[in-house]
Amino acid sequence: MSHQLSSATPDHPPVIVGIDWADREHDACVIDDNNGKVQTFKHDPDAIADWFEQLHKKYPDRPILIAIEQSRGALVHALQDTKGLIIYPINPKQLARYREALYPGGGKNDTVDAQLLAMFLANHRQQLRPWKPDDVETRKLDHLSELRRKLVEQRKCLCLQLLGTLKLYFPLVVTLFEKSLSSDLVIDLLKRWPCLAELKKPHPKTLREFFREHGIRDEERQTELVKTIRAASPLTTDPAIIQSYSIFVQSLARQIAETNRAITEFEDELKRVVAKHPDHELFHSLPGAGDALVPRLIAAFGSDRDRYSSASELQAYSGIAPITKQSGQACVVQQRYFCPKFLKQTFHEFADHARKWSTWSRAFYLLKRSKGMKHNAAVRALAFKWIRIIFSLWKSKEIYSEEKYLNQLRSKNSPLLAFIQET
């Protein structure tokens, strides 16, 4: 896709800047009318602002194009509010291949990378897409969703640590509550009674009251839990093990409790922002799109409806579309690995949920499985189809209707109908 700059004219050609970013100091190659010159500026808000202010003063009537090897990060955050800049995010793989083509020996340094970024943009600008940020609310959903996911992954790691530690000295908790180690019940129990000897001390009435406060109101279940605790035998009585691991388990419990609180805070904020977003009804109408997936889908499509000219662009960019490699008589179709991982996960997870709530999605999944596809490949194929459907709705700002789509399948006598009847 080509992108022209309305402000660039023969009298005011653009100034090309390639920036190799770093934690403390950035190398920048500026290509103007002469050969490119490499300069450096510190990673400091004032230093960044001063460097670009000097650049604007030197080229007051010329658009400034920035090539940088990232689409988000500290430097991009600093530059997005700077007027007069057009940022071109360069895929690291693109730069690596460009570097290999010009320097096959494998040499690499920051100065050369800054020059290569500037040259790449100068020579291939027509094939590159300038960065256009979404509106504030959509970008907020993007960041909130991804950070929430990181907290969920962090909680999984903490729970695995907790599981492994409990098996070493306090397996009773694993036996009773293995599927709910991150619940308030287990966390509060471990903070209060971190070993079997401590758990056996309180009166049965105290334990019953504790379980009742944490949602177990069935008296038979309470009695069963109390009897199991009273009859349990310790795995070990070594105080060196029990006392050491009790402290560690309490530490893990506190970390999980704080992570739970943070996840809840993120989820509450996500609900608030989604409710105000103009596209929330569209994405809430999708089968299987709940509170966690709706904000991720909104962020995946964004607020700029001119960003993608067709659904196939988003299918390829997200990594859902397979990639074809052909040479002579050989042709291989394989999964696309170099793509935004969180975006790919979003569409994959949505498709997996949709097949449980949508009649035709379930039939499509079963059709692919009947042809020998494995689970993940069938889900990706379903995600590929869903992107095309959602893209059409997103462009026209329509609400999804399951019945309307089923009628379309019936009018076309789709092979999915046989699987719909079976289900």
PEHUZI-V382228 format. One record per residue. RES is the residue in three letters. SS is DSSP state (hx for helix, st for strand, lp for the rest). Layout:
BEGIN
RES&SS  RES&SS
END
This chain:
BEGIN
MET&lp  SER&lp  HIS&lp  GLN&lp  LEU&lp  SER&lp  SER&lp  ALA&lp  THR&lp  PRO&lp  ASP&lp  HIS&lp  PRO&lp  PRO&lp  VAL&st  ILE&st  VAL&st  GLY&st  ILE&st  ASP&st  TRP&lp  ALA&lp  ASP&lp  ARG&lp  GLU&st  HIS&st  ASP&st  ALA&st  CYS&st  VAL&st  ILE&st  ASP&lp  ASP&lp  ASN&lp  ASN&lp  GLY&lp  LYS&st  VAL&st  GLN&st  THR&st  PHE&st  LYS&st  HIS&lp  ASP&lp  PRO&hx  ASP&hx  ALA&hx  ILE&hx  ALA&hx  ASP&hx  TRP&hx  PHE&hx  GLU&hx  GLN&hx  LEU&hx  HIS&hx  LYS&hx  LYS&hx  TYR&lp  PRO&lp  ASP&lp  ARG&lp  PRO&lp  ILE&st  LEU&st  ILE&st  ALA&st  ILE&st  GLU&lp  GLN&lp  SER&lp  ARG&lp  GLY&lp  ALA&hx  LEU&hx  VAL&hx  HIS&hx  ALA&hx  LEU&hx  GLN&lp  ASP&lp  THR&lp  LYS&lp  GLY&lp  LEU&st  ILE&st  ILE&st  TYR&st  PRO&st  ILE&lp  ASN&lp  PRO&hx  LYS&hx  GLN&hx  LEU&hx  ALA&hx  ARG&hx  TYR&hx  ARG&hx  GLU&hx  ALA&hx  LEU&hx  TYR&lp  PRO&lp  GLY&lp  GLY&lp  GLY&lp  LYS&lp  ASN&lp  ASP&hx  THR&hx  VAL&hx  ASP&hx  ALA&hx  GLN&hx  LEU&hx  LEU&hx  ALA&hx  MET&hx  PHE&hx  LEU&hx  ALA&hx  ASN&hx  HIS&hx  ARG&hx  GLN&hx  GLN&hx  LEU&lp  ARG&lp  PRO&lp  TRP&lp  LYS&lp  PRO&lp  ASP&lp  ASP&lp  VAL&hx  GLU&hx  THR&hx  ARG&hx  LYS&hx  LEU&hx  ASP&hx  HIS&hx  LEU&hx  SER&hx  GLU&hx  LEU&hx  ARG&hx  ARG&hx  LYS&hx  LEU&hx  VAL&hx  GLU&hx  GLN&hx  ARG&hx  LYS&hx  CYS&hx  LEU&hx  CYS&hx  LEU&hx  GLN&hx  LEU&hx  LEU&hx  GLY&hx  THR&hx  LEU&hx  LYS&hx  LEU&hx  TYR&hx  PHE&lp  PRO&hx  LEU&hx  VAL&hx  VAL&hx  THR&hx  LEU&hx  PHE&hx  GLU&hx  LYS&hx  SER&hx  LEU&lp  SER&lp  SER&lp  ASP&hx  LEU&hx  VAL&hx  ILE&hx  ASP&hx  LEU&hx  LEU&hx  LYS&hx  ARG&hx  TRP&lp  PRO&lp  CYS&lp  LEU&hx  ALA&hx  GLU&hx  LEU&hx  LYS&lp  LYS&lp  PRO&lp  HIS&lp  PRO&hx  LYS&hx  THR&hx  LEU&hx  ARG&hx  GLU&hx  PHE&hx  PHE&hx  ARG&hx  GLU&hx  HIS&lp  GLY&lp  ILE&lp  ARG&lp  ASP&lp  GLU&hx  GLU&hx  ARG&hx  GLN&hx  THR&hx  GLU&hx  LEU&hx  VAL&hx  LYS&hx  THR&hx  ILE&hx  ARG&hx  ALA&hx  ALA&lp  SER&lp  PRO&lp  LEU&lp  THR&lp  THR&lp  ASP&lp  PRO&hx  ALA&hx  ILE&hx  ILE&hx  GLN&hx  SER&hx  TYR&hx  SER&hx  ILE&hx  PHE&hx  VAL&hx  GLN&hx  SER&hx  LEU&hx  ALA&hx  ARG&hx  GLN&hx  ILE&hx  ALA&hx  GLU&hx  THR&hx  ASN&hx  ARG&hx  ALA&hx  ILE&hx  THR&hx  GLU&hx  PHE&hx  GLU&hx  ASP&hx  GLU&hx  LEU&hx  LYS&hx  ARG&hx  VAL&hx  VAL&hx  ALA&hx  LYS&hx  HIS&lp  PRO&lp  ASP&lp  HIS&hx  GLU&hx  LEU&hx  PHE&hx  HIS&hx  SER&lp  LEU&lp  PRO&lp  GLY&lp  ALA&lp  GLY&lp  ASP&hx  ALA&hx  LEU&hx  VAL&hx  PRO&hx  ARG&hx  LEU&hx  ILE&hx  ALA&hx  ALA&hx  PHE&hx  GLY&lp  SER&lp  ASP&lp  ARG&lp  ASP&lp  ARG&lp  TYR&lp  SER&lp  SER&lp  ALA&hx  SER&hx  GLU&hx  LEU&hx  GLN&hx  ALA&hx  TYR&hx  SER&lp  GLY&lp  ILE&lp  ALA&lp  PRO&lp  ILE&st  THR&st  LYS&st  GLN&st  SER&st  GLY&lp  GLN&lp  ALA&st  CYS&st  VAL&st  VAL&st  GLN&st  GLN&lp  ARG&lp  TYR&lp  PHE&lp  CYS&lp  PRO&lp  LYS&hx  PHE&hx  LEU&hx  LYS&hx  GLN&hx  THR&hx  PHE&hx  HIS&hx  GLU&hx  PHE&hx  ALA&hx  ASP&hx  HIS&hx  ALA&hx  ARG&hx  LYS&hx  TRP&hx  SER&lp  THR&hx  TRP&hx  SER&hx  ARG&hx  ALA&hx  PHE&hx  TYR&hx  LEU&hx  LEU&hx  LYS&hx  ARG&hx  SER&hx  LYS&lp  GLY&lp  MET&lp  LYS&lp  HIS&hx  ASN&hx  ALA&hx  ALA&hx  VAL&hx  ARG&hx  ALA&hx  LEU&hx  ALA&hx  PHE&hx  LYS&hx  TRP&hx  ILE&hx  ARG&hx  ILE&hx  ILE&hx  PHE&hx  SER&hx  LEU&hx  TRP&hx  LYS&hx  SER&hx  LYS&lp  GLU&lp  ILE&lp  TYR&lp  SER&lp  GLU&hx  GLU&hx  LYS&hx  TYR&hx  LEU&hx  ASN&hx  GLN&hx  LEU&hx  ARG&hx  SER&hx  LYS&lp  ASN&lp  SER&lp  PRO&lp  LEU&hx  LEU&hx  ALA&hx  PHE&hx  ILE&hx  GLN&hx  GLU&hx  THR&lp
END
